[in-house]
Amino acid sequence: MSTPRQPRETRGQGLEPLAVLPVFVPLQGKRAVLAGSNGGAPWKVKLLAAAGAEVDVYAPEPSEELAAVPGDIVAGRVTLHRRPWAPEDLTGAAFCIGAMEDEADCVAFVAAARAAGAIVNAVDRPHLCDVKFGAIVNRSPLVVGISTEGAAPVFGQTVRARIEAMLPRGFATWVAAARDWRDQVSARFHGFSERRHFWERFTDRAFAEPDRAPGAHDLADLLGETQAAPKGGAVTLVGAGPGDAELLTLKALRALRNADVILYDDLVAPEILDYARREARTMLVGKTGHGPSCRQDDINALMVQLARTGKQVVRLKSGDPLVFGRAGEEIDACHRAGIPVAVVPGVSAAQGAAASLGVSLTHRDAARRLQFVTGHDRRGALPEDLNWGALADPSVTTVVYMPKRTLRVLLARAIAEGLAPATPALVTFNATRPNQAVVRGTAADLADRVEASGLEGPAILMVGEALSRAAAQAVEAAPAAASS
């Protein structure tokens, strides 16, 4: 009998160290100054003007490209002064850029700009900069900035190109609509959860139809949907998959981002919690095989209590919550309490393990049926009511969840009931995770091989003739001593 433990609140590790702080500076209608005319000057002037700044450029001998900039701008204002800069030229400037060839001239300009209270950048002189420019993806008012802190500019440009390909140009009109509608939405919906519901539905529409401009009918529809949305707390059971965060469904991601509180098990991969809102509370309600676990009744009570206070509660479970995940008990608890409950299925451990190993669990020449069974009962012992005739059927692939404690006795009993000793069998540990490992064998010798491997972690057993048809190059991360 495992030792019970209490649910406990957890905290994320927080941000990893940042080389720079990414910030965005509004310059609409503000004065900016650029002095000098080195090779980077024309582009910097265009950037300042594109942000709506009124830019004064001081250059006694501007390059041909710099002299042409005032005629190229589409926003802001650019005035070219064909003379050296003077300290009084910096009065009232919000942003100053030094673009001189001479280091001493640039140092003097930076000092004067700082004395005037401006933010300062020096072209190609990072040691003199208050801020630095990065690669930009422009879907304004959606703007993405990318910095490699000068370590790999070409890499940063490549990342920019990849992000540009992912963000349709039409997003600009959707973000502009969001800006125009924000005050109206805030006035209509005073509750945070209602406003969040509106913007989630808005985002869904933007991603579904990015290349059309939203109109008044979209606003009316979204306001109506939000007004009609159920009020109060609710519970969503979410399948986290067997481990690989990339196996999360889009619906699971939406649930995580909508959650006020997330109750999760030990077997949920930590990186999956990174997809939650930063403001969401996370609580470990650890249920792990044969170890200290929270009582199911305590978890049920906690879910109901949180939902009754108006919280959106996500119960995050490894694999699929409907496959040996005690989902039925949690659904029943919500129904008895009158709490709305929904289920988001996940990739099951069986599916994840089979896919990562290149194993088809069904094959028309070898397996006409697939069955899932549990390896232990409430007491942790081998279930007495298993259908041994079904387990011995040579046309079946059997997947056994939580098999580690009863693996040897289960296989021995199955052989005694008629399962061919030479039937292919394998156990996968930590399916889909970086440390995935597999032990292959037969129904007769697999228990010995697993014991000799010394492998740990969540495990799943597969038995059946279909396994013999796995490709020779099936993906395996097991040590050589553990694989056969």
C-alpha positions as CSV (number, residue, x, y, z in Angstrom):
1,M,0.0,0.0,0.0
2,S,1.5,3.3,-1.1
3,T,1.9,6.1,1.4
4,P,-0.7,8.9,0.9
5,R,0.4,12.5,0.4
6,Q,-1.4,15.8,0.1
7,P,-1.7,18.0,-3.1
8,R,0.8,20.7,-3.0
9,E,1.2,23.9,-5.0
10,T,4.3,24.1,-7.2
11,R,6.0,27.0,-9.0
12,G,7.7,27.1,-12.3
13,Q,11.4,27.6,-12.5
14,G,10.9,31.0,-14.0
15,L,12.7,32.5,-16.9
16,E,16.1,31.3,-17.9
17,P,18.8,34.0,-17.9
18,L,18.3,36.6,-20.6
19,A,21.3,38.0,-22.5
20,V,19.2,41.2,-23.2
21,L,15.8,42.4,-22.1
22,P,13.5,42.6,-25.1
23,V,11.5,45.8,-24.9
24,F,9.5,47.9,-27.4
25,V,9.9,51.6,-27.6
26,P,7.0,53.8,-28.8
27,L,8.3,56.6,-31.0
28,Q,5.1,57.9,-32.7
29,G,5.4,61.7,-32.9
30,K,8.6,61.8,-30.8
31,R,11.9,63.4,-32.0
32,A,14.8,61.2,-32.9
33,V,18.3,62.2,-34.0
34,L,20.9,60.4,-36.1
35,A,24.4,61.9,-36.5
36,G,26.9,60.6,-39.1
37,S,26.7,58.8,-42.4
38,N,28.4,55.4,-42.1
39,G,27.0,52.4,-43.9
40,G,24.4,51.5,-41.3
41,A,22.9,55.0,-41.1
42,P,20.3,54.8,-43.9
43,W,18.6,51.7,-42.6
44,K,18.5,53.1,-39.0
45,V,16.8,56.3,-40.2
46,K,14.2,54.3,-42.1
47,L,13.5,52.2,-38.9
48,L,13.0,55.3,-36.8
49,A,10.7,56.9,-39.3
50,A,8.7,53.7,-39.8
51,A,8.0,53.8,-36.0
52,G,6.5,57.3,-36.5
53,A,9.4,59.3,-35.2
54,E,10.3,62.8,-36.4
55,V,14.0,62.2,-37.4
56,D,16.6,64.9,-37.7
57,V,19.7,63.7,-39.6
58,Y,23.0,65.6,-39.2
59,A,25.6,64.7,-41.8
60,P,28.0,67.2,-43.5
61,E,28.6,64.8,-46.4
62,P,25.8,62.3,-46.5
63,S,26.1,59.3,-48.7
64,E,23.9,59.0,-51.8
65,E,21.8,56.4,-50.1
66,L,21.3,58.5,-46.9
67,A,20.4,61.6,-48.9
68,A,17.7,59.6,-50.7
69,V,16.0,58.4,-47.5
70,P,13.6,61.4,-47.0
71,G,12.0,60.5,-50.3
72,D,11.6,56.8,-49.4
73,I,9.9,57.0,-46.0
74,V,6.2,55.9,-45.6
75,A,5.7,57.1,-42.0
76,G,7.2,59.7,-39.7
77,R,9.3,62.6,-40.9
78,V,13.0,62.8,-41.9
79,T,14.9,66.1,-42.2
80,L,18.4,66.0,-43.5
81,H,20.8,68.7,-42.1
82,R,24.0,68.9,-44.1
83,R,26.2,70.0,-41.2
84,P,27.9,68.6,-38.1
85,W,25.7,67.9,-35.1
86,A,25.9,70.2,-32.1
87,P,24.9,69.5,-28.4
88,E,21.9,71.8,-28.6
89,D,20.5,69.6,-31.5
90,L,19.9,66.8,-29.0
91,T,17.5,68.8,-26.8
92,G,14.2,67.1,-26.6
93,A,15.3,64.0,-28.5
94,A,13.8,60.7,-27.2
95,F,16.2,58.4,-29.3
96,C,19.6,59.2,-30.6
97,I,21.9,57.1,-33.0
98,G,25.5,57.7,-33.6
99,A,26.7,56.6,-37.0
100,M,30.2,58.0,-37.2
101,E,33.3,56.3,-38.6
102,D,35.5,57.8,-35.9
103,E,35.4,56.2,-32.5
104,A,36.2,59.4,-30.6
105,D,33.4,61.3,-32.4
106,C,30.9,58.6,-31.5
107,V,32.0,58.6,-27.9
108,A,31.4,62.3,-27.7
109,F,28.0,62.0,-29.3
110,V,26.9,59.2,-27.0
111,A,27.9,61.2,-24.0
112,A,26.0,64.3,-25.2
113,A,22.9,62.2,-26.0
114,R,22.8,60.6,-22.6
115,A,23.2,64.0,-21.0
116,A,20.1,65.1,-23.0
117,G,18.2,62.2,-21.5
118,A,17.8,60.2,-24.8
119,I,18.0,56.5,-25.4
120,V,21.3,55.9,-27.3
121,N,22.4,53.5,-30.0
122,A,25.8,53.5,-31.8
123,V,26.0,51.8,-35.1
124,D,28.5,48.9,-35.0
125,R,29.7,49.9,-31.5
126,P,27.8,47.6,-29.1
127,H,29.9,48.8,-26.1
128,L,28.5,52.3,-26.5
129,C,24.8,51.2,-26.9
130,D,22.0,51.6,-24.4
131,V,19.8,49.5,-26.7
132,K,20.6,47.4,-29.8
133,F,18.6,46.6,-32.9
134,G,17.7,43.0,-33.8
135,A,16.1,41.3,-36.7
136,I,12.4,42.4,-37.2
137,V,9.3,40.6,-38.4
138,N,6.9,43.3,-39.4
139,R,3.2,42.5,-39.3
140,S,2.5,45.8,-37.5
141,P,0.9,46.3,-35.1
142,L,2.2,42.8,-34.5
143,V,6.0,43.2,-34.4
144,V,8.5,40.4,-33.5
145,G,12.0,41.3,-32.5
146,I,14.9,38.8,-32.6
147,S,18.3,39.2,-31.0
148,T,21.3,36.9,-30.9
149,E,23.2,39.6,-28.8
150,G,25.5,40.1,-31.8
151,A,26.7,36.5,-31.6
152,A,25.2,35.3,-34.9
153,P,23.5,37.9,-37.0
154,V,23.1,35.6,-40.0
155,F,21.4,33.0,-37.7
156,G,19.1,35.7,-36.5
157,Q,18.1,36.7,-40.0
158,T,17.4,33.1,-40.8
159,V,15.1,32.8,-37.8
160,R,13.4,36.0,-38.9
161,A,12.7,34.5,-42.3
162,R,11.3,31.3,-40.7
163,I,9.0,33.3,-38.5
164,E,7.9,35.5,-41.4
165,A,6.9,32.4,-43.3
166,M,4.8,31.3,-40.3
167,L,3.0,34.6,-39.8
168,P,0.6,35.5,-42.6
169,R,0.6,39.2,-43.6
170,G,-3.1,39.3,-42.9
171,F,-2.4,39.1,-39.2
172,A,-1.6,42.8,-39.4
173,T,-5.3,43.6,-40.0
174,W,-6.4,41.3,-37.2
175,V,-4.1,42.9,-34.7
176,A,-5.2,46.3,-35.8
177,A,-8.8,45.3,-35.3
178,A,-7.9,44.1,-31.8
179,R,-6.4,47.5,-31.0
180,D,-9.6,49.2,-32.3
181,W,-12.0,46.9,-30.4
182,R,-10.1,46.6,-27.1
183,D,-11.9,49.5,-25.3
184,Q,-15.3,48.3,-26.4
185,V,-14.6,44.7,-25.2
186,S,-13.3,46.0,-21.8
187,A,-16.4,48.1,-21.4
188,R,-18.7,45.2,-22.2
189,F,-17.0,42.6,-20.1
190,H,-15.7,43.5,-16.7
191,G,-14.6,40.0,-15.7
192,F,-11.1,38.8,-16.7
193,S,-12.4,35.4,-17.7
194,E,-15.0,36.8,-20.0
195,R,-12.4,39.1,-21.7
196,R,-10.0,36.2,-22.0
197,H,-12.8,34.1,-23.6
198,F,-13.4,36.8,-26.2
199,W,-9.8,37.1,-27.2
200,E,-9.3,33.4,-27.4
201,R,-12.2,33.2,-29.8
202,F,-10.8,36.2,-31.7
203,T,-7.5,34.4,-32.0
204,D,-9.1,31.3,-33.3
205,R,-10.8,33.3,-36.1
206,A,-7.5,35.1,-36.9
207,F,-5.7,31.8,-37.4
208,A,-8.5,30.2,-39.3
209,E,-8.9,33.1,-41.7
210,P,-5.7,35.1,-41.6
211,D,-6.0,36.5,-45.1
212,R,-9.2,38.4,-44.8
213,A,-9.8,41.6,-42.9
214,P,-12.1,41.3,-39.9
215,G,-15.2,43.4,-39.9
216,A,-18.1,44.6,-37.8
217,H,-19.9,41.2,-38.1
218,D,-16.9,39.5,-36.5
219,L,-17.1,41.8,-33.5
220,A,-20.8,41.2,-33.2
221,D,-20.4,37.5,-33.4
222,L,-17.6,37.4,-30.9
223,L,-19.4,39.6,-28.4
224,G,-22.5,37.4,-28.7
225,E,-20.5,34.2,-28.2
226,T,-18.8,35.6,-25.2
227,Q,-22.1,36.8,-23.7
228,A,-23.6,33.3,-24.2
229,A,-20.6,31.4,-22.8
230,P,-21.2,29.5,-19.6
231,K,-20.3,31.5,-16.5
232,G,-18.5,30.2,-13.4
233,G,-15.9,27.6,-12.8
234,A,-15.4,24.3,-14.7
235,V,-13.1,21.3,-14.9
236,T,-11.4,20.0,-18.0
237,L,-9.6,16.7,-18.0
238,V,-6.7,17.0,-20.4
239,G,-4.5,14.3,-21.8
240,A,-0.8,15.3,-21.7
241,G,0.4,12.4,-23.9
242,P,3.1,10.0,-22.9
243,G,5.9,12.6,-22.5
244,D,6.8,14.4,-25.8
245,A,5.3,17.9,-25.5
246,E,5.0,18.1,-29.3
247,L,2.3,15.4,-29.1
248,L,-0.1,17.8,-27.3
249,T,-3.3,18.5,-29.3
250,L,-4.3,22.0,-30.2
251,K,-7.3,21.7,-27.9
252,A,-5.0,20.7,-25.0
253,L,-2.9,23.7,-25.6
254,R,-6.0,25.9,-25.6
255,A,-7.1,24.4,-22.3
256,L,-3.7,24.9,-20.7
257,R,-3.7,28.6,-21.8
258,N,-7.2,29.1,-20.4
259,A,-6.6,27.5,-17.1
260,D,-6.6,29.3,-13.8
261,V,-5.3,26.2,-11.9
262,I,-3.6,23.1,-13.2
263,L,-3.6,19.9,-11.2
264,Y,-1.0,17.5,-12.6
265,D,0.5,14.1,-12.0
266,D,4.1,13.2,-11.5
267,L,4.3,11.5,-14.9
268,V,3.4,14.7,-16.8
269,A,6.6,15.9,-18.5
270,P,7.7,19.2,-16.9
271,E,8.1,21.0,-20.3
272,I,4.3,20.6,-20.9
273,L,3.6,23.0,-18.0
274,D,5.6,25.6,-19.9
275,Y,2.6,25.9,-22.3
276,A,0.3,27.2,-19.5
277,R,-0.3,30.8,-18.8
278,R,2.3,32.3,-16.5
279,E,-0.4,33.4,-14.1
280,A,-1.9,29.9,-13.7
281,R,-1.4,28.1,-10.4
282,T,0.1,24.6,-10.7
283,M,-0.5,22.0,-8.1
284,L,1.1,18.5,-8.0
285,V,-1.5,15.9,-7.1
286,G,1.0,13.2,-7.6
287,K,-0.2,9.8,-8.7
288,T,2.6,7.6,-9.8
289,G,2.9,3.9,-10.0
290,H,3.6,2.1,-6.7
291,G,4.9,5.4,-5.0
292,P,3.4,7.9,-2.6
293,S,0.2,9.2,-4.1
294,C,-2.5,11.6,-3.3
295,R,-5.8,10.0,-2.5
296,Q,-8.3,10.1,-5.4
297,D,-11.0,11.4,-3.1
298,D,-8.7,14.3,-2.1
299,I,-8.1,15.1,-5.8
300,N,-11.8,15.0,-6.5
301,A,-12.6,17.3,-3.6
302,L,-9.9,19.8,-4.6
303,M,-11.1,20.0,-8.2
304,V,-14.7,20.6,-7.1
305,Q,-13.6,23.2,-4.5
306,L,-11.6,25.2,-7.0
307,A,-14.3,25.1,-9.6
308,R,-16.9,26.3,-7.1
309,T,-14.8,29.4,-6.6
310,G,-15.1,30.2,-10.3
311,K,-11.8,28.8,-11.4
312,Q,-11.1,27.2,-14.7
313,V,-9.5,23.9,-13.5
314,V,-7.4,21.7,-15.8
315,R,-6.8,18.2,-14.5
316,L,-3.7,17.3,-16.5
317,K,-3.0,13.5,-16.9
318,S,-0.2,11.6,-18.5
319,G,-1.3,9.8,-21.7
320,D,-5.0,9.8,-22.4
321,P,-7.3,10.4,-19.3
322,L,-9.8,7.9,-20.6
323,V,-7.3,5.0,-20.7
324,F,-6.6,3.8,-17.1
325,G,-6.5,7.4,-16.0
326,R,-9.4,7.3,-13.4
327,A,-11.2,9.8,-15.5
328,G,-14.5,8.1,-14.7
329,E,-14.2,8.8,-11.0
330,E,-13.3,12.5,-11.6
331,I,-16.1,13.0,-14.1
332,D,-18.6,11.5,-11.6
333,A,-17.4,13.8,-8.9
334,C,-17.9,16.8,-11.0
335,H,-21.4,15.6,-12.1
336,R,-22.4,15.0,-8.4
337,A,-21.3,18.6,-7.5
338,G,-23.0,20.2,-10.5
339,I,-19.7,21.3,-12.0
340,P,-19.4,21.4,-15.8
341,V,-16.7,19.0,-17.0
342,A,-15.1,18.3,-20.4
343,V,-12.5,15.9,-21.6
344,V,-9.6,16.6,-24.0
345,P,-8.2,13.3,-25.2
346,G,-4.5,12.8,-25.5
347,V,-2.1,10.5,-27.3
348,S,-2.0,7.3,-25.2
349,A,1.2,5.7,-24.0
350,A,0.4,2.7,-26.3
351,Q,0.2,5.0,-29.3
352,G,3.3,7.0,-28.5
353,A,5.4,3.9,-27.8
354,A,4.2,2.1,-30.9
355,A,4.9,5.2,-33.1
356,S,8.3,5.8,-31.7
357,L,9.3,2.2,-32.2
358,G,7.8,1.9,-35.7
359,V,5.5,-0.8,-34.6
360,S,2.0,-1.3,-36.0
361,L,-0.2,-2.7,-33.2
362,T,-2.5,-4.2,-35.8
363,H,-1.7,-6.1,-39.0
364,R,-4.1,-7.9,-41.2
365,D,-1.8,-11.0,-41.3
366,A,-1.0,-11.1,-37.6
367,A,-3.4,-9.1,-35.4
368,R,-7.1,-8.6,-36.0
369,R,-7.8,-7.2,-32.5
370,L,-6.1,-4.9,-30.1
371,Q,-6.8,-4.9,-26.4
372,F,-5.6,-2.8,-23.5
373,V,-5.4,-4.2,-19.9
374,T,-4.1,-3.0,-16.6
375,G,-1.2,-4.8,-15.0
376,H,-2.5,-4.4,-11.4
377,D,-5.6,-4.0,-9.4
378,R,-6.4,-1.6,-6.5
379,R,-4.1,-3.5,-4.2
380,G,-1.2,-3.5,-6.7
381,A,-1.6,-7.2,-7.4
382,L,-2.3,-9.0,-10.6
383,P,-6.0,-8.6,-11.4
384,E,-7.9,-11.9,-10.8
385,D,-10.5,-11.2,-13.4
386,L,-8.3,-10.9,-16.5
387,N,-9.6,-12.8,-19.6
388,W,-6.8,-15.2,-19.9
389,G,-8.3,-16.8,-23.0
390,A,-8.2,-13.4,-24.7
391,L,-4.6,-12.8,-23.6
392,A,-3.5,-16.1,-25.1
393,D,-5.2,-15.5,-28.4
394,P,-2.5,-15.5,-31.1
395,S,-4.5,-13.1,-33.3
396,V,-4.4,-10.3,-30.7
397,T,-2.0,-7.6,-29.8
398,T,-2.1,-7.0,-26.0
399,V,-1.0,-3.8,-24.4
400,V,-0.5,-3.9,-20.6
401,Y,-0.4,-0.6,-18.7
402,M,1.6,-0.4,-15.4
403,P,3.1,-3.8,-15.8
404,K,6.4,-3.6,-13.9
405,R,5.3,-5.1,-10.5
406,T,3.4,-8.0,-12.0
407,L,5.3,-8.5,-15.3
408,R,6.8,-11.9,-14.4
409,V,3.7,-13.5,-13.0
410,L,1.4,-12.0,-15.7
411,L,3.5,-13.5,-18.6
412,A,3.9,-16.8,-16.8
413,R,0.1,-17.1,-16.2
414,A,-0.6,-16.1,-19.9
415,I,1.7,-18.9,-21.1
416,A,0.1,-21.4,-18.7
417,E,-3.3,-20.3,-20.2
418,G,-2.1,-21.0,-23.7
419,L,0.0,-18.1,-24.9
420,A,2.9,-19.4,-27.1
421,P,6.2,-18.9,-25.2
422,A,7.9,-17.6,-28.3
423,T,5.3,-14.8,-28.8
424,P,7.2,-11.5,-29.4
425,A,7.0,-9.1,-26.5
426,L,8.6,-5.9,-25.5
427,V,8.6,-3.3,-22.7
428,T,9.1,0.4,-23.5
429,F,10.3,2.7,-20.7
430,N,9.7,6.5,-20.8
431,A,7.9,6.3,-24.2
432,T,8.5,9.3,-26.5
433,R,10.9,11.0,-24.1
434,P,14.6,11.6,-24.7
435,N,15.5,8.7,-22.4
436,Q,13.1,6.2,-24.0
437,A,14.4,2.7,-23.8
438,V,13.1,-0.7,-25.0
439,V,13.7,-4.2,-23.9
440,R,12.7,-6.9,-26.5
441,G,12.2,-10.6,-26.0
442,T,9.5,-13.2,-25.9
443,A,6.7,-14.0,-23.6
444,A,9.1,-16.6,-22.0
445,D,12.2,-14.6,-21.4
446,L,11.1,-10.9,-21.3
447,A,10.8,-10.7,-17.5
448,D,14.4,-11.8,-17.1
449,R,15.6,-9.3,-19.7
450,V,13.7,-6.4,-18.1
451,E,15.1,-7.3,-14.6
452,A,18.6,-7.5,-16.0
453,S,18.3,-4.1,-17.8
454,G,17.8,-2.2,-14.5
455,L,15.7,0.4,-16.4
456,E,13.4,2.7,-14.5
457,G,10.5,5.0,-15.4
458,P,6.9,4.6,-16.6
459,A,6.6,1.4,-18.6
460,I,4.2,-0.3,-21.0
461,L,4.2,-3.9,-22.1
462,M,3.3,-5.1,-25.6
463,V,2.7,-8.8,-26.6
464,G,1.7,-10.2,-29.9
465,E,2.8,-11.5,-33.3
466,A,2.4,-8.1,-34.9
467,L,5.5,-7.0,-33.0
468,S,7.7,-9.4,-35.1
469,R,6.8,-7.3,-38.1
470,A,8.4,-4.1,-36.8
471,A,11.0,-2.6,-39.1
472,A,14.5,-3.7,-38.4
473,Q,15.4,0.0,-38.1
474,A,12.7,0.8,-35.5
475,V,13.7,3.8,-33.4
476,E,15.2,2.6,-30.1
477,A,17.0,4.5,-27.4
478,A,17.8,1.5,-25.2
479,P,21.3,0.6,-24.2
480,A,22.7,-2.3,-26.1
481,A,22.6,-4.5,-23.0
482,A,18.9,-3.8,-22.6
483,S,17.8,-4.5,-26.2
484,S,17.6,-7.7,-28.1
